[in-house]
């Protein structure tokens, strides 16, 4: 994930997600071979696309509610884009698992890299360290 958000917490979560995904890919390569590593990277890609979709939807909603962006798209159009992104995401996951033969367990491990990064950030916040 590319850390370009003005919020430093989101930047740390994005960075940590990339680090965790890379570490999992290394573990997968050693323990399961190239197919396992491909599964981790595919899962990381799925979580990246999902994160960007959610972030874009929330940013659009906030811009519309706070009226910071007068030419913000309508709520209906934002909802259509949100649902379409998840349809595309499901198709991409299908292609990765069925057609490209990515290992599904390792895909879940790659997608869990975001959860691990958020957990690390929560521990940071509880300890009082940014």
GIKABEL-V99276 format. One record per pair of residues at least 24 apart in sequence whose ideal C-beta (glycine too) atoms are under 10 Angstrom apart, sorted by sequence separation. I is the first residue (numbers start at 1). J is the second residue. If there is no record, write none. Layout:
I_J + I_J
//
This chain:
20_44 + 21_45 + 57_81 + 58_82 + 56_81 + 57_82 + 18_44 + 21_47 + 56_82 + 57_83 + 17_44 + 21_48 + 53_81 + 54_82 + 57_85 + 53_82 + 56_85 + 17_47 + 18_48 + 53_83 + 17_48 + 53_84 + 54_85 + 53_85 + 54_86 + 52_85 + 53_86 + 14_48 + 17_51 + 50_85 + 53_88 + 49_85 + 50_86 + 53_89 + 14_51 + 49_86 + 13_51 + 49_88 + 50_89 + 49_89 + 10_51 + 14_55 + 47_89 + 1_44 + 46_89 + 49_92 + 50_93 + 45_89 + 46_90 + 49_93 + 10_55 + 1_47 + 2_48 + 46_92 + 1_48 + 45_92 + 46_93 + 45_93 + 1_51 + 2_52 + 5_55 + 42_92 + 43_93 + 46_96 + 1_52 + 42_93 + 45_96 + 42_95 + 43_96 + 5_59 + 42_96 + 41_96 + 42_97 + 46_102 + 39_96 + 45_102 + 38_96 + 39_97 + 42_100 + 43_102 + 42_102 + 43_103 + 47_107 + 39_100 + 41_102 + 42_103 + 43_104 + 46_107 + 50_111 + 38_100 + 39_101 + 40_102 + 42_104 + 43_105 + 45_107 + 46_108 + 48_110 + 38_101 + 39_102 + 40_103 + 43_106 + 44_107 + 47_110 + 48_111 + 51_114 + 38_102 + 39_103 + 42_106 + 43_107 + 46_110 + 47_111 + 50_114 + 35_100 + 37_102 + 38_103 + 39_104 + 40_105 + 41_106 + 42_107 + 43_108 + 44_109 + 45_110 + 46_111 + 47_112 + 48_113 + 35_101 + 36_102 + 37_103 + 39_105 + 40_106 + 41_107 + 43_109 + 44_110 + 45_111 + 47_113 + 48_114 + 35_102 + 36_103 + 39_106 + 40_107 + 43_110 + 44_111 + 47_114 + 35_103 + 38_106 + 39_107 + 40_108 + 42_110 + 43_111 + 44_112 + 46_114 + 47_115 + 36_105 + 37_106 + 38_107 + 39_108 + 40_109 + 41_110 + 42_111 + 43_112 + 44_113 + 33_103 + 36_106 + 39_109 + 40_110 + 43_113 + 44_114 + 47_117 + 32_103 + 35_106 + 36_107 + 39_110 + 40_111 + 43_114 + 38_110 + 39_111 + 40_112 + 32_105 + 36_109 + 37_110 + 40_113 + 32_106 + 36_110 + 28_103 + 31_106 + 28_105 + 32_109 + 28_106 + 27_106 + 25_106 + 28_109 + 24_106 + 27_109 + 28_110 + 25_109 + 24_109 + 25_110 + 24_110 + 21_109 + 24_112 + 25_113 + 20_109 + 21_110 + 24_113 + 20_110 + 21_111 + 23_113 + 21_112 + 22_113 + 20_112 + 21_113 + 24_116 + 20_113 + 21_114 + 23_116 + 19_113 + 20_114 + 18_113 + 20_115 + 21_116 + 17_113 + 20_116 + 21_117 + 16_113 + 17_114 + 19_116 + 20_117 + 16_114 + 17_115 + 19_117 + 17_116 + 18_117 + 20_119 + 14_114 + 16_116 + 17_117 + 20_120 + 13_114 + 16_117 + 17_118 + 19_120 + 15_117 + 16_118 + 14_117 + 16_119 + 17_120 + 13_117 + 16_120 + 17_121 + 12_117 + 13_118 + 16_121 + 13_120 + 12_120 + 13_121 + 16_124 + 9_118 + 12_121 + 13_122 + 10_121 + 1_113 + 9_121 + 12_124 + 1_114 + 9_124 + 1_117 + 9_125 + 12_130 + 9_130 + 8_130
//
